Amino acid sequence: MKTLITGATGLIGSHLVVELLRAGWSNVAVMLRSEGSKRRLEEILSRYGVSGVEYVMVDTNSFEQIRDAFSGRDIVFHCAAIVDIQGSQEQIVSSNVELTEYVVDSCLECGASLVHISSIAALGTASYPEQTNEQTPFTGIATAAAYSRSKFLSENIVWRGVKQGLRAVVVNPSVVLGTGGKSGAEVEMLLGVARRFSIPFYTDGIVGYVDVVDVARAMRLLAEKPEAWGERYILSGHNLSFRQIIGLVNRVGGRRLPFIRVGRGALVVASLIIPVIRKHMIKYLTSKSLYDGSKIERAVGLEYTPIEETMRRISDEANK
């Protein structure tokens, strides 16, 4: 089966390449934009002791080049997405949506199937303590963060393609934990801090987490089970409060548990002094959102990695 991966240098994409190669997949190609991206991926694959991918250089602003790269492929894993651009939030929406349009239309023209990485950000949020599932409707697009809007609109393009005959499956990961990417980088950074001193602060928020290894494995398992296609799957193994996650971080670093609660008001005041603390970040740190990631377990038998094991691995990898 001839495979192509977009976003192969990102957190999820790079781990997906490793997962496919370790599982014995052949004819795995990655779509890259530059020689620098190629060198970065080569370093990642070398670190994990795998090799054997085909590199396809493409200008992702060119539909024709993307279509040509997809020609002859049986399956495309679309992992590429802009997560954050300081000072240019609307570019997140336009860039992610346009690229997904090119990917979907190229798959339709070339007859390739599609595994699309979306996000829990493309779903609605059930009122706590109810759990968000795959049917929870997305509302409030006008006030949503740019990344959420981009993932929601991009996923809609995939479903438009499905109506036109595209074979596709969508995965919606929660906060992805791992090393080597922006998603989940906060935890990696906190682990680095905890190696030097204890982190005393926590907020009241609750959110879902998933190991990047589990995301990559879920994508492979779905690709290998065509009867599971045509649907979306939340990938979220653990609903944890920020006090719990920071407590795990401190424990891995050999430090004491957090004990100073930081409320919404304090975060609002801090945002006036620290511009990086945006309105949507305050909402993220103080909202309580639970996610039901059990559908993928039933569909392909995925077993989520214990959160303690994930945190230890991230700490070990970050120390190398």
C-alpha positions as CSV (number, residue, x, y, z in Angstrom):
1,M,0.0,0.0,0.0
2,K,1.5,3.3,-1.1
3,T,1.2,5.9,1.7
4,L,1.9,9.7,1.9
5,I,2.0,11.7,5.1
6,T,1.7,15.5,5.3
7,G,3.1,17.3,8.4
8,A,5.7,14.6,8.9
9,T,8.0,16.9,10.9
10,G,5.4,17.7,13.5
11,L,4.7,16.0,16.8
12,I,2.0,13.7,15.4
13,G,3.3,13.3,11.9
14,S,6.8,12.3,13.0
15,H,5.5,9.7,15.4
16,L,3.2,8.4,12.8
17,V,6.1,7.8,10.4
18,V,7.9,5.9,13.2
19,E,4.8,3.9,13.9
20,L,4.2,2.8,10.3
21,L,7.8,1.9,9.7
22,R,8.0,-0.1,12.9
23,A,4.8,-1.9,12.0
24,G,6.4,-3.0,8.7
25,W,4.6,-0.7,6.3
26,S,6.5,-0.2,3.1
27,N,6.2,2.5,0.4
28,V,5.9,5.3,3.0
29,A,6.4,8.8,1.6
30,V,6.4,12.1,3.3
31,M,5.5,15.5,1.8
32,L,7.9,18.2,2.8
33,R,8.4,21.9,2.0
34,S,12.2,22.2,2.3
35,E,15.5,20.5,2.7
36,G,15.6,21.8,6.2
37,S,12.4,19.9,7.0
38,K,14.0,16.8,5.4
39,R,17.1,17.1,7.7
40,R,14.9,17.5,10.7
41,L,12.9,14.4,10.0
42,E,16.0,12.4,9.2
43,E,17.3,13.4,12.7
44,I,14.0,12.3,14.3
45,L,14.0,8.9,12.5
46,S,17.6,8.3,13.3
47,R,16.9,8.9,17.0
48,Y,14.2,6.2,16.9
49,G,16.3,3.9,14.8
50,V,14.1,3.7,11.7
51,S,14.6,4.6,8.0
52,G,13.2,3.9,4.6
53,V,10.9,6.8,3.7
54,E,10.6,8.6,0.4
55,Y,10.9,12.4,0.5
56,V,8.6,14.4,-1.8
57,M,9.3,18.1,-1.9
58,V,6.1,20.2,-2.5
59,D,5.1,23.8,-2.4
60,T,2.0,23.5,-0.2
61,N,0.5,26.6,-1.7
62,S,0.3,24.8,-5.1
63,F,-2.7,22.6,-5.7
64,E,-1.0,21.1,-8.8
65,Q,2.1,20.1,-6.8
66,I,0.0,18.5,-4.1
67,R,-2.1,16.6,-6.6
68,D,1.0,15.3,-8.4
69,A,2.4,14.2,-5.0
70,F,-0.8,12.3,-4.3
71,S,-0.9,10.5,-7.7
72,G,-0.5,6.8,-7.3
73,R,-1.0,6.8,-3.5
74,D,-3.5,4.5,-1.8
75,I,-3.8,6.4,1.4
76,V,-2.9,9.9,2.7
77,F,-2.5,10.8,6.3
78,H,-3.1,14.6,6.6
79,C,-1.2,15.7,9.8
80,A,-0.1,19.2,8.6
81,A,-1.6,22.2,10.3
82,I,-0.5,25.6,11.6
83,V,-1.0,25.6,15.4
84,D,0.0,29.2,16.3
85,I,1.2,32.4,14.6
86,Q,1.9,35.3,16.9
87,G,0.0,38.4,15.7
88,S,-1.6,36.7,12.7
89,Q,-4.4,34.5,14.0
90,E,-6.6,34.7,10.9
91,Q,-3.7,33.2,8.9
92,I,-4.2,30.0,11.0
93,V,-7.7,29.8,9.6
94,S,-7.0,30.6,6.0
95,S,-3.8,28.5,5.8
96,N,-5.3,25.3,7.4
97,V,-8.5,25.5,5.5
98,E,-6.9,26.1,2.1
99,L,-4.4,23.2,2.6
100,T,-7.2,20.8,3.6
101,E,-9.2,21.8,0.5
102,Y,-6.1,21.0,-1.6
103,V,-5.7,17.7,0.2
104,V,-9.3,16.6,-0.1
105,D,-9.6,17.6,-3.7
106,S,-6.3,15.9,-4.6
107,C,-7.5,12.7,-2.9
108,L,-10.7,12.8,-4.9
109,E,-8.9,13.3,-8.2
110,C,-6.2,10.7,-7.5
111,G,-8.5,8.1,-5.8
112,A,-6.6,8.1,-2.5
113,S,-8.2,7.4,0.9
114,L,-7.7,10.0,3.7
115,V,-6.9,9.8,7.4
116,H,-7.5,13.3,8.7
117,I,-6.1,14.7,11.9
118,S,-8.7,17.1,13.4
119,S,-8.9,18.1,17.1
120,I,-11.2,18.2,20.1
121,A,-11.1,21.9,19.2
122,A,-13.4,21.1,16.3
123,L,-16.1,19.7,18.6
124,G,-18.5,21.3,21.0
125,T,-17.9,21.0,24.8
126,A,-20.5,19.2,27.0
127,S,-21.4,21.0,30.2
128,Y,-19.3,19.6,33.1
129,P,-19.6,16.9,34.4
130,E,-21.0,15.5,31.2
131,Q,-18.4,14.1,28.7
132,T,-17.9,15.4,25.2
133,N,-18.3,12.7,22.6
134,E,-18.2,12.5,18.8
135,Q,-21.7,13.8,18.5
136,T,-21.3,16.9,20.6
137,P,-22.1,19.8,18.2
138,F,-19.7,22.7,17.7
139,T,-21.3,26.0,18.6
140,G,-20.1,29.6,18.8
141,I,-17.8,29.6,15.8
142,A,-17.8,33.5,15.8
143,T,-16.2,33.6,19.2
144,A,-14.0,30.5,18.9
145,A,-10.2,30.7,18.8
146,A,-8.7,30.8,15.4
147,Y,-7.3,27.3,15.7
148,S,-10.7,25.9,16.7
149,R,-12.3,27.6,13.8
150,S,-9.7,26.3,11.4
151,K,-10.1,22.7,12.6
152,F,-13.9,22.9,12.5
153,L,-13.9,24.3,9.0
154,S,-11.2,21.9,7.8
155,E,-13.1,18.9,9.1
156,N,-16.2,20.1,7.3
157,I,-14.2,20.1,4.1
158,V,-13.4,16.4,4.7
159,W,-17.1,15.5,5.2
160,R,-17.9,17.4,2.0
161,G,-15.4,15.2,0.3
162,V,-17.0,12.1,1.8
163,K,-20.3,13.1,0.2
164,Q,-18.5,13.3,-3.1
165,G,-17.1,9.8,-2.7
166,L,-14.0,10.2,-0.6
167,R,-13.1,7.3,1.7
168,A,-12.0,9.1,4.9
169,V,-11.8,8.8,8.6
170,V,-11.2,11.6,11.1
171,V,-9.5,11.5,14.5
172,N,-9.9,14.2,17.1
173,P,-7.1,14.1,19.7
174,S,-7.3,16.0,22.9
175,V,-4.1,17.6,24.3
176,V,-1.3,15.5,22.8
177,L,1.6,14.7,25.0
178,G,5.0,14.0,23.6
179,T,8.3,15.5,22.7
180,G,9.2,17.4,19.5
181,G,6.2,19.5,18.7
182,K,4.1,22.5,19.8
183,S,1.1,20.4,20.9
184,G,1.7,19.4,24.5
185,A,4.8,21.5,24.6
186,E,3.5,23.1,27.8
187,V,3.9,19.8,29.7
188,E,7.4,19.3,28.2
189,M,8.4,22.8,29.3
190,L,6.9,22.2,32.8
191,L,8.9,19.0,33.1
192,G,12.0,21.0,32.4
193,V,11.1,23.5,35.1
194,A,10.3,20.8,37.6
195,R,13.8,19.3,37.2
196,R,15.1,22.6,38.8
197,F,12.4,23.5,41.3
198,S,8.9,22.7,42.4
199,I,5.9,24.3,40.5
200,P,3.6,25.5,43.3
201,F,0.8,26.9,41.2
202,Y,-2.3,25.3,39.7
203,T,-5.7,26.3,38.2
204,D,-9.1,24.8,38.4
205,G,-9.3,23.7,34.8
206,I,-9.8,20.1,33.6
207,V,-9.0,18.8,30.1
208,G,-8.3,15.6,28.2
209,Y,-4.8,14.2,27.4
210,V,-3.5,11.6,25.1
211,D,0.0,10.2,24.4
212,V,1.3,10.9,20.9
213,V,2.3,7.3,20.6
214,D,-1.4,6.3,21.1
215,V,-2.5,8.9,18.4
216,A,-0.1,7.4,15.9
217,R,-1.1,3.8,16.8
218,A,-4.8,4.7,16.5
219,M,-4.3,6.2,13.0
220,R,-2.4,3.0,11.9
221,L,-5.1,0.7,13.3
222,L,-7.9,2.7,11.6
223,A,-6.0,2.6,8.3
224,E,-5.8,-1.2,8.6
225,K,-9.5,-1.5,9.4
226,P,-11.6,-0.1,6.5
227,E,-14.9,-1.0,8.1
228,A,-14.2,1.6,10.8
229,W,-14.0,4.4,8.2
230,G,-16.5,7.1,7.5
231,E,-16.6,8.3,11.1
232,R,-14.8,10.5,13.6
233,Y,-13.0,9.2,16.7
234,I,-12.0,11.2,19.8
235,L,-8.5,10.2,21.0
236,S,-8.3,11.0,24.7
237,G,-7.1,8.6,27.3
238,H,-7.1,10.7,30.5
239,N,-9.3,13.6,31.9
240,L,-7.1,15.4,34.4
241,S,-7.2,18.6,36.4
242,F,-4.3,21.0,36.1
243,R,-3.6,20.3,39.7
244,Q,-3.2,16.6,38.8
245,I,-1.1,17.2,35.7
246,I,1.2,19.6,37.5
247,G,1.4,17.2,40.4
248,L,2.5,14.4,38.0
249,V,5.1,16.8,36.5
250,N,6.4,17.6,40.0
251,R,6.4,14.0,41.0
252,V,8.4,13.0,37.9
253,G,10.9,15.8,38.7
254,G,11.1,14.7,42.3
255,R,9.3,17.8,43.6
256,R,6.4,18.5,46.0
257,L,2.8,18.7,44.8
258,P,1.3,22.1,43.8
259,F,-0.4,24.0,46.6
260,I,-1.2,27.5,45.4
261,R,-4.5,27.9,43.5
262,V,-4.6,30.6,40.8
263,G,-8.1,31.8,40.0
264,R,-9.5,33.4,36.9
265,G,-9.2,36.9,38.3
266,A,-5.5,36.5,38.9
267,L,-5.0,35.2,35.4
268,V,-6.9,38.2,34.0
269,V,-4.6,40.6,35.9
270,A,-1.6,38.6,34.8
271,S,-2.7,38.9,31.2
272,L,-2.4,42.7,31.4
273,I,1.3,42.3,32.3
274,I,2.1,39.2,30.3
275,P,0.7,39.5,26.7
276,V,1.3,35.8,25.9
277,I,-1.6,35.0,28.4
278,R,-4.5,35.5,25.9
279,K,-8.2,35.4,26.6
280,H,-8.5,31.9,25.1
281,M,-5.6,30.7,27.2
282,I,-7.4,31.9,30.4
283,K,-10.6,30.0,29.3
284,Y,-8.5,26.9,28.6
285,L,-6.8,27.1,32.1
286,T,-10.1,27.5,34.0
287,S,-12.6,25.5,32.0
288,K,-13.7,22.0,33.0
289,S,-14.0,19.8,30.0
290,L,-14.3,16.0,30.0
291,Y,-13.8,13.8,26.9
292,D,-15.0,10.3,26.1
293,G,-12.3,8.5,24.2
294,S,-13.8,5.0,24.4
295,K,-15.2,4.8,20.8
296,I,-11.7,4.1,19.3
297,E,-11.1,1.4,22.0
298,R,-14.2,-0.4,20.8
299,A,-13.5,0.1,17.1
300,V,-9.9,-1.0,16.9
301,G,-8.9,-2.3,20.3
302,L,-6.7,0.7,21.2
303,E,-5.3,0.6,24.7
304,Y,-4.3,4.0,26.1
305,T,-0.9,4.4,27.7
306,P,-1.0,5.0,31.5
307,I,-0.4,8.7,32.1
308,E,2.5,8.1,34.5
309,E,4.3,6.1,31.8
310,T,3.8,8.9,29.3
311,M,5.2,11.5,31.7
312,R,8.3,9.5,32.5
313,R,9.0,8.9,28.8
314,I,8.7,12.5,28.0
315,S,11.0,13.4,30.8
316,D,13.5,10.8,29.7
317,E,13.4,12.0,26.1
318,A,13.7,15.6,27.0
319,N,16.8,14.8,29.0
320,K,18.6,13.2,26.1
